Amino acid sequence: MKRLLILGGTADAAELAAKASVIEQIEVITSLAGRTRNPQVPTGMVRFGGFGGEAGLVTYLREAKIDLLIDATHPFAAQISWNAATAAARCDIPYLMFIRPVWLQVPGDEWIEVDNVEVAASVLPDFAKRVFLTIGRQQLAPFASLEGIWFLMRLIDPPAPDALVPPGMILCDRGPFALDNERQLLIEHQIDTLVSKNSGGDATYAKIIAARELGVKVVMVKRPPTPPAEKVSDLESAMQWLINQVC
């Protein structure tokens, strides 16, 4: 029996945990950072909370006798991915990144690609008046000082009471989102610009399609660099990697 730790918090991670739990030779533990309320709890054992950096993760891997590590966190959870790669190397255990493909610009898209959220905020005053902001609740502050722009902010959970929040409206909701819903939001709130992280996947791609259809400009935040590691982008490949580790 080998112990697998999945660094989770995504739908991909939950699906992987369910599939991996069927393999008789594997005991699955999923770690959730605990940043969202009422998270979707995956199959198998679940651990909540952070590790305390790279050193804390190394300690956990050793004390919990983890044999295999899969990072299936959000593509923008950069720090945990770098910590995981280094910790796995220090503990000499097999490590895999399960990371969904990026969205690619297609004909009809009007994208401005930027390196981070701060740059996204800095370019908006040149053209935006009504913005659909879909970057999560932890990075609203860079947009709070912008004048003359109204924001529709979609978040899983509401921001903290003392958080800096841009002027506009907060909409708490969790994907996946249907195309009809996204199209209606853009029309109803007269959105001229969408700000999104390039998260990839199907759950939130409908907003990109709706923006394309309606001629809405998209400010797309590029993904942060990932550590050098073996990577797969689909569930089947991740499962094959697991099977190879236990056979």
GUMIBA-183642 format. One record per residue (C-alpha): residue number from 1; x, y, z negated; residue in three letters. Coordinates in Angstrom, 2 decimals. Layout:
<sites>
    n       px       py       pz  res
  NUM        X        Y        Z  ALA
...
</sites>
This chain:
<sites>
    n       px       py       pz  res
    1     0.00     0.00     0.00  MET
    2     1.38     3.40     1.00  LYS
    3     0.20     6.72    -0.42  ARG
    4    -0.64     9.41     2.12  LEU
    5    -0.91    13.06     1.16  LEU
    6    -2.89    15.21     3.61  ILE
    7    -2.51    18.95     3.21  LEU
    8    -6.06    19.86     4.13  GLY
    9    -8.69    22.55     4.12  GLY
   10    -9.72    22.16     7.76  THR
   11   -12.36    20.07     9.52  ALA
   12    -9.50    18.24    11.25  ASP
   13    -8.04    17.26     7.89  ALA
   14   -11.39    16.02     6.60  ALA
   15   -11.93    13.90     9.69  GLU
   16    -8.41    12.51     9.43  LEU
   17    -8.94    11.61     5.76  ALA
   18   -12.13     9.72     6.62  ALA
   19   -10.42     7.77     9.41  LYS
   20    -7.24     7.09     7.42  ALA
   21    -9.23     5.77     4.46  SER
   22   -10.33     2.84     6.60  VAL
   23    -6.74     1.62     6.97  ILE
   24    -6.32    -0.99     4.24  GLU
   25    -2.62    -0.34     3.73  GLN
   26    -3.09     3.37     3.04  ILE
   27    -4.32     5.24    -0.04  GLU
   28    -5.38     8.77     0.90  VAL
   29    -5.03    11.93    -1.19  ILE
   30    -6.11    15.27     0.26  THR
   31    -4.84    18.52    -1.20  SER
   32    -7.08    21.61    -1.00  LEU
   33    -5.69    25.03    -1.84  ALA
   34    -8.98    26.08    -3.42  GLY
   35    -9.21    29.43    -1.67  ARG
   36   -12.85    29.02    -0.63  THR
   37   -15.86    28.36    -2.80  ARG
   38   -17.74    25.11    -2.31  ASN
   39   -15.20    23.58     0.08  PRO
   40   -16.09    20.58     2.19  GLN
   41   -14.68    17.73     0.08  VAL
   42   -13.11    14.99     2.21  PRO
   43   -13.19    11.23     1.76  THR
   44   -10.80     9.74    -0.79  GLY
   45    -8.98    11.33    -3.70  MET
   46    -8.80    15.11    -3.72  VAL
   47    -6.34    17.46    -5.41  ARG
   48    -7.24    21.14    -5.86  PHE
   49    -4.83    24.06    -6.18  GLY
   50    -1.39    25.09    -5.04  GLY
   51     1.89    23.34    -5.77  PHE
   52     4.01    26.27    -6.84  GLY
   53     6.13    26.61    -3.74  GLY
   54     8.55    24.20    -2.17  GLU
   55    10.04    23.06    -5.49  ALA
   56     6.59    22.31    -6.90  GLY
   57     5.66    20.29    -3.84  LEU
   58     8.88    18.28    -4.09  VAL
   59     8.05    17.51    -7.72  THR
   60     4.53    16.43    -6.82  TYR
   61     5.66    14.20    -3.95  LEU
   62     8.06    12.41    -6.26  ARG
   63     5.81    12.16    -9.30  GLU
   64     2.77    11.03    -7.28  ALA
   65     4.97     8.56    -5.36  LYS
   66     3.84     9.88    -1.97  ILE
   67     5.10     7.80     0.97  ASP
   68     3.70     9.80     3.91  LEU
   69     2.88    13.50     4.38  LEU
   70     0.60    15.04     7.01  ILE
   71     0.14    18.80     7.24  ASP
   72    -3.34    19.46     8.65  ALA
   73    -3.73    22.95     7.20  THR
   74    -4.98    25.99     9.09  HIS
   75    -2.58    27.12    11.85  PRO
   76    -2.09    30.42    10.00  PHE
   77    -1.18    28.77     6.68  ALA
   78     2.46    29.25     7.60  ALA
   79     4.11    29.15     4.18  GLN
   80     2.72    25.78     3.12  ILE
   81     3.79    24.30     6.46  SER
   82     7.38    25.43     6.02  TRP
   83     7.35    24.25     2.40  ASN
   84     5.96    20.88     3.48  ALA
   85     8.59    20.31     6.16  ALA
   86    11.42    21.11     3.78  THR
   87     9.93    19.13     0.88  ALA
   88     9.39    16.05     3.05  ALA
   89    13.02    16.22     4.20  ALA
   90    14.25    16.55     0.61  ARG
   91    12.15    13.56    -0.44  CYS
   92    13.07    11.61     2.70  ASP
   93     9.48    10.75     3.60  ILE
   94     7.87    10.72     7.08  PRO
   95     6.19    14.04     7.89  TYR
   96     3.73    15.00    10.62  LEU
   97     2.07    18.28    11.60  MET
   98    -1.47    17.87    12.92  PHE
   99    -2.05    21.22    14.62  ILE
  100    -4.81    21.95    17.11  ARG
  101    -3.92    23.55    20.46  PRO
  102    -4.08    27.31    20.83  VAL
  103    -6.81    29.01    22.82  TRP
  104    -5.61    30.07    26.24  LEU
  105    -6.73    33.15    28.11  GLN
  106    -8.89    32.34    31.15  VAL
  107   -10.27    34.49    33.99  PRO
  108   -12.78    36.96    32.59  GLY
  109   -11.06    37.31    29.22  ASP
  110    -9.75    40.75    28.29  GLU
  111    -7.21    40.04    25.59  TRP
  112    -4.64    42.14    23.80  ILE
  113    -2.27    39.72    22.08  GLU
  114    -0.53    40.97    18.94  VAL
  115     1.96    39.43    16.53  ASP
  116     0.09    39.98    13.27  ASN
  117    -2.98    41.48    11.61  VAL
  118    -1.23    44.77    10.87  GLU
  119    -0.52    45.33    14.56  VAL
  120    -4.12    44.37    15.38  ALA
  121    -5.31    47.17    13.08  ALA
  122    -2.89    49.68    14.58  SER
  123    -4.14    49.25    18.16  VAL
  124    -7.88    49.55    17.45  LEU
  125    -8.15    53.37    17.24  PRO
  126    -7.14    53.63    20.90  ASP
  127   -10.34    52.02    22.19  PHE
  128   -12.60    50.44    19.55  ALA
  129   -15.74    51.85    17.94  LYS
  130   -17.66    48.76    16.78  ARG
  131   -15.54    45.73    15.84  VAL
  132   -16.37    42.12    15.04  PHE
  133   -13.64    41.20    12.53  LEU
  134   -13.10    37.45    12.09  THR
  135    -9.76    37.12    10.32  ILE
  136   -10.82    36.02     6.82  GLY
  137   -11.27    37.92     3.57  ARG
  138    -7.62    38.07     2.50  GLN
  139    -6.43    40.42     5.25  GLN
  140    -9.07    43.12     5.38  LEU
  141    -6.90    45.83     3.81  ALA
  142    -5.02    46.89     6.99  PRO
  143    -8.36    47.86     8.56  PHE
  144    -9.77    49.73     5.55  ALA
  145    -8.09    53.06     6.33  SER
  146    -9.20    53.26     9.97  LEU
  147   -11.59    56.13    10.64  GLU
  148   -14.37    56.25    13.18  GLY
  149   -14.69    52.46    13.49  ILE
  150   -17.56    50.31    12.18  TRP
  151   -16.82    46.67    11.31  PHE
  152   -18.94    43.53    11.25  LEU
  153   -16.87    41.25     8.99  MET
  154   -17.66    37.55     8.99  ARG
  155   -16.23    35.72     5.99  LEU
  156   -16.72    32.33     4.38  ILE
  157   -16.77    33.93     0.93  ASP
  158   -17.27    37.60    -0.06  PRO
  159   -14.15    39.65    -0.81  PRO
  160   -12.99    40.28    -4.36  ALA
  161   -14.73    43.20    -6.11  PRO
  162   -11.51    45.27    -6.07  ASP
  163   -10.56    44.44    -2.47  ALA
  164   -10.01    47.17     0.11  LEU
  165   -12.81    46.67     2.64  VAL
  166   -13.39    48.52     5.94  PRO
  167   -16.66    50.40     6.46  PRO
  168   -19.41    48.25     7.92  GLY
  169   -21.30    45.07     7.16  MET
  170   -20.21    41.76     5.60  ILE
  171   -21.72    38.55     6.92  LEU
  172   -20.95    35.38     4.91  CYS
  173   -21.18    32.27     7.05  ASP
  174   -19.27    29.10     7.84  ARG
  175   -18.71    27.54    11.29  GLY
  176   -19.20    25.85    13.60  PRO
  177   -21.06    28.62    15.42  PHE
  178   -23.33    28.22    18.44  ALA
  179   -22.84    30.30    21.57  LEU
  180   -26.37    31.73    21.39  ASP
  181   -25.67    32.91    17.84  ASN
  182   -22.40    34.58    18.79  GLU
  183   -23.87    36.25    21.85  ARG
  184   -26.76    37.63    19.79  GLN
  185   -24.41    39.00    17.11  LEU
  186   -22.36    40.89    19.67  LEU
  187   -25.44    42.34    21.34  ILE
  188   -27.36    43.16    18.16  GLU
  189   -24.44    45.02    16.57  HIS
  190   -23.26    46.63    19.84  GLN
  191   -19.79    45.17    19.43  ILE
  192   -17.14    46.47    21.83  ASP
  193   -14.11    44.67    20.34  THR
  194   -13.51    41.29    18.70  LEU
  195   -10.52    40.74    16.42  VAL
  196    -9.60    37.08    15.97  SER
  197    -6.72    34.86    14.99  LYS
  198    -5.80    32.25    17.58  ASN
  199    -7.00    29.39    15.41  SER
  200    -7.82    27.03    18.26  GLY
  201   -10.42    24.29    18.08  GLY
  202   -14.09    24.21    18.98  ASP
  203   -15.75    25.39    15.76  ALA
  204   -15.28    29.13    16.37  THR
  205   -14.48    29.27    20.10  TYR
  206   -18.04    30.33    20.99  ALA
  207   -17.25    33.91    19.97  LYS
  208   -14.50    33.99    22.62  ILE
  209   -16.93    32.74    25.27  ILE
  210   -19.54    35.30    24.21  ALA
  211   -16.97    38.11    24.37  ALA
  212   -15.97    36.98    27.87  ARG
  213   -19.59    36.93    29.04  GLU
  214   -20.37    40.38    27.64  LEU
  215   -17.15    42.12    28.61  GLY
  216   -16.05    42.59    25.00  VAL
  217   -12.34    43.25    24.49  LYS
  218   -10.49    40.73    22.28  VAL
  219    -7.54    41.55    20.05  VAL
  220    -5.97    38.12    19.55  MET
  221    -3.49    37.56    16.73  VAL
  222    -0.79    35.08    17.73  LYS
  223     0.08    32.16    15.50  ARG
  224     3.10    32.36    13.21  PRO
  225     6.10    30.13    14.01  PRO
  226     5.93    26.52    12.84  THR
  227     8.78    24.49    11.35  PRO
  228    10.68    22.01    13.50  PRO
  229     8.78    18.76    12.98  ALA
  230     6.96    16.00    14.78  GLU
  231     3.61    17.44    15.90  LYS
  232     0.35    16.07    17.32  VAL
  233    -2.74    17.97    18.42  SER
  234    -5.50    15.36    18.29  ASP
  235    -6.95    12.86    15.85  LEU
  236    -6.10     9.81    17.94  GLU
  237    -2.39    10.69    17.98  SER
  238    -2.37    11.34    14.24  ALA
  239    -3.98     7.97    13.60  MET
  240    -1.47     6.22    15.86  GLN
  241     1.35     7.86    13.93  TRP
  242    -0.14     6.55    10.69  LEU
  243    -0.56     3.04    12.05  ILE
  244     3.05     3.05    13.21  ASN
  245     4.16     3.97     9.68  GLN
  246     2.45     0.99     8.04  VAL
  247     3.03    -1.68    10.67  CYS
</sites>
